[in-house]
Amino acid sequence: MRVLLNTKPLVLSNRTGVGYYVFNLYRELLKSGIEVIPTLDTGSQRFLNSLSRLSSRLRILFGKWYPPIVKNVGDTLIGHLFKRETASSYDLYHETSLDLLPEMNITKVCNLYDLSFVSCPDYLTEDFAHYAKNNVIKNVQMVKRIMVNSQFIKDEATDFLKIPDEKIDIIPLAPSSFYRQLGKGHPKPEEVTRFTEKDYLLYVGTVEPRKNLKTLIRAFKYLRERYDLSLIIAGALGWLYDDIISYPEELGIKGDVIFTRYVDEKLLLSLYNHASIFIYPSLYEGFGLPPLEAMACGVPIIISDIQPLRELTGDAALAFDPKEAEGLMDLIDKLISSESLRSEMIQRGLRKVREYSWENVAALTIQTYRRAIET
C-alpha cells in the first residue's frame, strides 16, 4: 500500500498535539510496512520550520497585530513545496490537517479531531471557527472514511454533521514512549526549579478559553490558604488568552502561578515526573493526550467531568464538575492529604495507560485505509 500522508502539521516550531500525532503515526506506519510518502520532504520541512520559528517570534513581538502577510507567505510556500505526483502514484491520500483536500483523483481519508467550531465557537476566534467549519464540512463529504479519537466525537459528527455512523472509525491515540517514570529520588533538575522551588500542581496544554484555566486558578487560590504550593501552567499561548494570564494578578496570587509558555518534550518529562498532581480542567475536548502522558509518568490526575475525558481515563482519574472551583479544590485537598489515595490513583493510571499504544494506532489506521480502498 502506498499512502501520501499530509505532513504539514510537522511544520511548526512549537509542535503540539496534531504534530505529535502525525510524527508518531508516520513512524509507526513505516514500521508496519506501509509505504508512506510525506507531502513535504525533510528538506522542505527544515526550511518551513525556520520560517515557522520566525513567525512565532513575530507573534510574540506583535501580538494581536501580527502581520497576516507572514501566514500568507507561509501558506503559499507550503502549497508550492507540497508533493504532487500523478494520482496513480498512490493508493490513498490521508489528510491530517484542517486544510481543504487537494485536487487529486484518489481515494481519500481524513481526521476529525473535534467539533469545537460547532459545539463551542465562542471559545475560538471568529476567523478560525469559520475556517475550520467551512473546510471540515467540505472534506467529510469528499472522503471515503473519517478517523476520530473518541466515541464522543463520533456522536457529535453523526449529530451535527449528519455523517453516517458506518463511515467513521474510532482510533484512540497514545502517549509517546518517551513519557515514563524517572524513578523515586530523582532530583528536580534546574530547568524545573527555575520555575519554582515549591511542590506544584501542573496543567499541560494550550492557554485558551475552552481549557477552563480560570477555574483551575480560582481553585488554586483557595488551596493556598492551606498549602504552600505553586501552579505551573505549561503550554503555548493560543487565542483569547489575555484575561487568563492576567487572572492570577487579579486574585493576588501572581507570584505562585507560572505560565511557562511552550516547553519541549524533555522539559515536559521532568515537569510531569516532579508534579504533585496533574489537572486537566477542560470544558471541551476531542481526546486529550496530556492526561495519558501524566499517567505514564506516575502522576495522579484530576480531570473535568466531561465525556471524552471519562472515556479516556476510566477509573484512573478523579473527576469534578468543570464549573465548580470548590469541587476541584476538594479533590486536590484529598490527594494531598491522603497518601493511600494518591498511591492508588497512580497505580490505576499506570495500568490504564498500558491500554494505549502507537502500534495499535497504526494497526487501526491501516484498517481504515483498507476499508476506504475497498469501498
ZIQUILIN-V846967 format. One record per backbone hydrogen bond with DSSP energy under -0.5 kcal/mol. CO is the residue of the C=O (numbers start at 1). NH is the residue of the N-H. E is the energy in kcal/mol with one decimal. If there is no record, write none. Layout:
CO;NH;E / CO;NH;E
//
This chain:
1;3;-0.6 / 1;35;-2.1 / 2;91;-3.1 / 2;92;-1.3 / 3;5;-0.7 / 3;37;-3.3 / 4;94;-2.8 / 5;7;-0.8 / 5;39;-2.1 / 7;10;-1.7 / 8;11;-2.5 / 10;12;-1.9 / 13;15;-0.7 / 16;20;-2.8 / 17;21;-2.2 / 18;22;-2.6 / 19;23;-2.3 / 20;24;-2.7 / 21;25;-2.7 / 22;26;-2.5 / 23;27;-1.8 / 24;28;-2.4 / 25;29;-2.8 / 26;30;-1.8 / 27;31;-1.9 / 28;32;-1.6 / 29;34;-2.2 / 30;33;-1.5 / 34;36;-1.1 / 35;3;-2.8 / 35;37;-0.5 / 36;38;-0.6 / 37;5;-2.2 / 39;83;-3.1 / 41;45;-2.6 / 42;46;-2.4 / 43;47;-2.1 / 44;48;-2.7 / 45;49;-2.5 / 46;50;-1.7 / 47;51;-1.7 / 48;52;-2.4 / 49;53;-2.3 / 50;54;-1.8 / 51;55;-2.4 / 52;56;-2.5 / 53;57;-2.0 / 54;58;-2.1 / 55;59;-2.2 / 56;60;-2.0 / 57;61;-2.2 / 58;62;-3.3 / 59;63;-2.4 / 62;65;-2.1 / 63;66;-1.5 / 67;70;-1.6 / 67;71;-0.6 / 68;72;-2.3 / 69;73;-2.5 / 70;74;-2.3 / 71;75;-2.9 / 72;76;-2.1 / 73;77;-2.4 / 74;78;-2.5 / 75;79;-2.4 / 76;80;-2.0 / 77;81;-2.5 / 78;82;-1.7 / 86;89;-2.5 / 87;90;-1.7 / 92;4;-2.7 / 93;95;-0.6 / 93;109;-2.2 / 94;6;-2.3 / 94;96;-0.6 / 95;111;-1.6 / 102;104;-1.6 / 104;106;-1.9 / 107;93;-2.6 / 108;144;-3.1 / 108;145;-0.8 / 109;95;-2.7 / 110;147;-2.6 / 115;118;-1.8 / 115;119;-3.2 / 116;120;-2.0 / 120;123;-1.9 / 121;124;-1.8 / 125;129;-2.5 / 126;130;-2.1 / 127;131;-2.4 / 128;132;-3.0 / 129;133;-2.4 / 130;134;-2.5 / 131;135;-2.2 / 132;136;-2.8 / 133;137;-2.2 / 134;138;-1.4 / 135;139;-2.8 / 136;140;-2.7 / 137;141;-0.7 / 138;142;-0.7 / 139;142;-1.3 / 139;143;-1.3 / 145;110;-1.5 / 146;169;-2.9 / 147;112;-2.6 / 148;171;-3.5 / 150;154;-1.8 / 151;155;-2.6 / 152;156;-2.2 / 153;157;-2.7 / 154;158;-2.1 / 155;159;-2.2 / 156;160;-3.3 / 156;161;-0.7 / 157;161;-1.1 / 157;163;-1.5 / 164;167;-1.9 / 165;168;-1.5 / 167;146;-2.2 / 169;148;-2.6 / 169;171;-0.6 / 176;179;-1.7 / 178;180;-0.5 / 183;186;-1.4 / 185;187;-0.6 / 189;192;-1.6 / 189;193;-2.1 / 190;194;-1.8 / 192;195;-1.8 / 192;196;-1.5 / 199;230;-1.9 / 200;276;-2.9 / 200;277;-0.7 / 201;232;-2.9 / 202;279;-2.9 / 203;234;-3.0 / 206;208;-0.9 / 207;238;-2.3 / 208;211;-1.5 / 209;212;-2.1 / 210;283;-3.2 / 210;284;-1.0 / 212;216;-1.2 / 213;217;-2.7 / 214;218;-2.1 / 215;219;-2.3 / 216;220;-2.2 / 217;221;-1.8 / 218;222;-1.6 / 219;223;-1.8 / 220;224;-1.7 / 222;225;-1.2 / 223;226;-2.5 / 223;227;-2.5 / 227;229;-1.3 / 230;201;-2.4 / 231;233;-0.6 / 231;258;-3.0 / 232;203;-2.3 / 232;234;-0.7 / 233;235;-0.7 / 233;260;-1.9 / 233;261;-0.6 / 234;205;-2.4 / 236;207;-2.6 / 239;209;-0.5 / 241;244;-0.9 / 241;245;-2.2 / 242;246;-1.3 / 244;247;-0.7 / 244;248;-0.6 / 246;250;-1.6 / 247;251;-1.9 / 248;253;-2.8 / 248;254;-0.5 / 249;252;-0.9 / 253;256;-1.6 / 253;257;-0.5 / 254;257;-1.2 / 256;231;-2.8 / 256;258;-0.6 / 257;259;-0.6 / 258;233;-3.3 / 258;260;-0.7 / 261;235;-0.8 / 264;268;-2.4 / 265;269;-2.6 / 266;270;-1.3 / 267;271;-2.6 / 268;272;-3.0 / 269;273;-2.1 / 270;274;-1.8 / 271;275;-0.6 / 272;275;-1.2 / 277;202;-2.3 / 278;302;-2.4 / 280;304;-1.8 / 288;292;-0.6 / 289;292;-0.8 / 289;293;-2.2 / 290;294;-2.6 / 291;295;-2.3 / 292;296;-2.4 / 293;297;-1.1 / 294;297;-0.5 / 294;299;-1.8 / 295;298;-1.7 / 300;278;-2.5 / 301;318;-1.9 / 302;280;-2.7 / 303;320;-1.7 / 304;306;-2.1 / 306;309;-0.6 / 306;310;-2.1 / 307;311;-2.8 / 308;312;-1.6 / 309;313;-2.2 / 310;314;-2.4 / 313;316;-2.2 / 314;317;-0.5 / 316;301;-0.5 / 318;303;-2.9 / 320;305;-3.0 / 321;324;-2.4 / 323;325;-0.7 / 324;328;-1.6 / 325;329;-2.5 / 326;330;-2.2 / 327;331;-1.7 / 328;332;-2.3 / 329;333;-2.4 / 330;334;-2.2 / 331;335;-2.1 / 332;336;-2.4 / 333;337;-2.3 / 334;338;-1.3 / 337;339;-0.6 / 338;342;-2.2 / 339;343;-2.5 / 340;344;-2.3 / 341;345;-2.5 / 342;346;-2.0 / 343;347;-2.2 / 344;348;-2.3 / 345;349;-2.2 / 346;350;-2.3 / 347;351;-2.0 / 348;352;-2.7 / 349;353;-2.5 / 350;354;-0.6 / 351;354;-0.7 / 352;355;-2.0 / 353;356;-1.5 / 357;361;-1.7 / 358;362;-2.5 / 359;363;-2.3 / 360;364;-2.6 / 361;365;-2.1 / 362;366;-2.5 / 363;367;-1.7 / 364;368;-1.8 / 365;369;-2.4 / 366;370;-2.4 / 367;371;-2.4 / 368;372;-2.5 / 369;373;-2.3 / 370;374;-2.2 / 371;375;-1.1
//
